Amino acid sequence: MADFDPNKEPSAWGSWEDAEALRRWSFARRTPEQRLAWLVSALQLAYQSGAIKPRRPDASDSAAD
């Protein structure tokens, strides 16, 4: 994988390596709060679209208590 300068935006098109460098550059520029906000919004979209279902405890788990 080609090295990249995190202070210089990599090429936005080309090979798979160009795309990977752009992804890594973009990720490095985000704060932890921005990364968490992205994850929360992605999960909300997945739940709303039905792509994933909320986890529900099994009835057998609560009977053991």
N, C-alpha and C positions, 0 to 999 in steps of 0.2 A: 504494500500500500504506500502510495506516495505521501511524503511529509508535506505539511502545509503550515503557513504562517498564521497563527490565530488572530493577528492584527490586520490581516489583509484578506478580503473576501475572495474565496476561490471561484473558479469558473462555475457558472450555473448550468452548464450543459456539456455534454461530451460522454465520456466513458463512465463505467460504474465507479471507478476510482474518483472521478470528478464529483459524482453525486455523493459518495461517501465522505469526501473531504468537505463538501458543502454542509452535509448533515452534522458532522463533527464540529465545524466552525460555528454553525447556528446554535448547537447545544451549548457550546462553551460560552457563548455570549448571553445566555439566559441565567437569571438568578434562580435560586432554589424555589422562591415563591412563584415565579413564572412557570417553572416546571411543574409544580404541584397544581397550579391553576389549570394548566393544560391537561394534566391527568384527570382532574375532577371533571372538567368539561367533556373529555373523551368518554369517561365512564357514564356520565349523565346521558350523553347521546346514545351510547350502547344500550343502556337500560330502556330509554324511551323508544328506541327502534325495535326492541325485542331481541337484539343480538345476544344479550346475556340476561339471565334471570337473577333476581335477588336471591341470596342464599337464605334458606329457612331452616331452622333447627329441626332435626328429626324428632318425632313424637317419642321415640324410644330413649333419646337423650334426656328429655325432661322427666321421664318416668323414673330414671335411676336416681334422681335427687331426692 
